[in-house]
Amino acid sequence: MTPHKWKLLSKKDISPHKWFPIEMRTYSLPNGNILDDFSVTTLADVSMIVPVTKEKKVVLVNQYKPGVDEVVLEFPAGRMEPHHKDFLELAKHELEEEIGIKVKTNQLKHFATLSGFTTKGSERVWFYFAKDLEFNSKQNLDSNEEIEIVLLNFEEMDEYIYNGKIWTSQTIAGWMLAKKRFLLL
């Protein structure tokens, strides 16, 4: 059987808070049934960057994430907000804000867009790659951020993933795709 798209009949914002948007949706299913209580979070998309220094070190951020209530090691990333013009500009902004690396737009290469929560969420992660980077600025963290910068060589990246020290799906997917696409071996 070939799957078909559901037809969106209506949606209503039932967000409990501006930082966690939720829509209650009504769909007409391909079989004619009506599904009138389907909720979806409409979180804004994210830019995530796989940064590599001139010394062939991968730059990660170690920070607390309240959703999983853990300090996690992942790539620098940020959520789209109204003052960002596009995902490329967002990636550039997050590199400088979180790790103190200022780049030119042409240094960032978009290489994938992924989604991890496709049934109940609309969020996509836009992945960018940048190489030959230097720490040439300073961190400019949000008031709720404490970020430790961690540098790993390529082999250590793989070891950290295989040993469970890096366990966020976006970081693992971004690394595996970047490694293959940009021949980081």
VENDAUR-V893882 format. One record per residue. N is the residue number from 0. RES is the residue in one small letter. SS is DSSP state (h for helix, s for strand, l for the rest). PSI is psi as a letter, one per 40 degrees, with the letter a starting at -180 (* if undefined). Layout:
<<N:RES:SS:PSI> <N:RES:SS:PSI>>
This chain:
<<0:m:l:h> <1:t:l:h> <2:p:l:i> <3:h:l:i> <4:k:l:i> <5:w:l:i> <6:k:s:h> <7:l:s:h> <8:l:s:d> <9:s:s:i> <10:k:s:i> <11:k:s:h> <12:d:s:h> <13:i:l:f> <14:s:l:h> <15:p:l:e> <16:h:s:i> <17:k:l:d> <18:w:l:e> <19:f:s:g> <20:p:l:h> <21:i:s:h> <22:e:s:h> <23:m:s:h> <24:r:s:i> <25:t:s:h> <26:y:s:i> <27:s:s:h> <28:l:l:i> <29:p:l:d> <30:n:l:e> <31:g:l:e> <32:n:l:i> <33:i:s:h> <34:l:s:h> <35:d:s:e> <36:d:s:f> <37:f:s:h> <38:s:s:i> <39:v:s:h> <40:t:s:h> <41:t:l:f> <42:l:l:i> <43:a:l:i> <44:d:l:i> <45:v:s:i> <46:s:s:h> <47:m:s:h> <48:i:s:h> <49:v:s:g> <50:p:s:h> <51:v:s:h> <52:t:s:i> <53:k:l:d> <54:e:l:e> <55:k:l:f> <56:k:l:h> <57:v:s:h> <58:v:s:h> <59:l:s:i> <60:v:s:h> <61:n:s:h> <62:q:s:i> <63:y:s:h> <64:k:s:h> <65:p:l:d> <66:g:l:d> <67:v:l:e> <68:d:l:f> <69:e:s:i> <70:v:s:h> <71:v:s:i> <72:l:s:h> <73:e:s:i> <74:f:l:i> <75:p:l:i> <76:a:s:i> <77:g:s:i> <78:r:s:i> <79:m:l:h> <80:e:l:i> <81:p:l:d> <82:h:l:e> <83:h:l:h> <84:k:l:d> <85:d:l:i> <86:f:h:d> <87:l:h:d> <88:e:h:d> <89:l:h:d> <90:a:h:d> <91:k:h:d> <92:h:h:d> <93:e:h:d> <94:l:h:d> <95:e:h:d> <96:e:h:d> <97:e:h:d> <98:i:h:e> <99:g:l:f> <100:i:l:h> <101:k:l:h> <102:v:l:i> <103:k:l:i> <104:t:h:d> <105:n:h:e> <106:q:h:e> <107:l:l:h> <108:k:s:h> <109:h:s:h> <110:f:s:e> <111:a:s:i> <112:t:s:h> <113:l:s:i> <114:s:l:h> <115:g:l:e> <116:f:l:f> <117:t:l:d> <118:t:l:d> <119:k:l:e> <120:g:s:i> <121:s:l:e> <122:e:l:h> <123:r:l:i> <124:v:s:h> <125:w:s:h> <126:f:s:h> <127:y:s:i> <128:f:s:h> <129:a:s:h> <130:k:s:i> <131:d:s:f> <132:l:s:i> <133:e:l:i> <134:f:l:h> <135:n:l:e> <136:s:l:a> <137:k:l:i> <138:q:l:i> <139:n:l:g> <140:l:l:i> <141:d:l:i> <142:s:l:d> <143:n:l:e> <144:e:l:h> <145:e:l:h> <146:i:l:h> <147:e:s:h> <148:i:s:h> <149:v:s:h> <150:l:s:h> <151:l:s:i> <152:n:l:i> <153:f:h:d> <154:e:h:d> <155:e:h:d> <156:m:h:d> <157:d:h:d> <158:e:h:d> <159:y:h:d> <160:i:h:d> <161:y:h:d> <162:n:l:e> <163:g:l:e> <164:k:l:d> <165:i:l:h> <166:w:l:e> <167:t:l:h> <168:s:h:d> <169:q:h:d> <170:t:h:d> <171:i:h:d> <172:a:h:d> <173:g:h:d> <174:w:h:d> <175:m:h:d> <176:l:h:d> <177:a:h:d> <178:k:h:d> <179:k:h:d> <180:r:h:d> <181:f:l:e> <182:l:l:f> <183:l:l:g> <184:l:l:*>>
